[in-house]
Amino acid sequence: MQMVMLMKRFTISIPEDLKREMDSLPDINWPQVAKESIQKKIQMLDEFECFERSYEK
């Protein structure tokens, strides 16, 4: 059985100078970089919340 993952799309705004820098590195998969950064931030926040809950007990 094959599992299908539904993906959602969203748009962000970035400064022009950052976009120029990104454009100067065309081999980088910027959407993947953003996705991984968001995943890491969520994981970090989850771990922090878990730590806070364990500290409160």
Secondary structure by P-SEA (a helix, b strand, c coil): cbbbbbbbbbbbbbcaaaaaaaaaccccaaaaaaaaaaaaaaaaaaaaaaaaaaaac
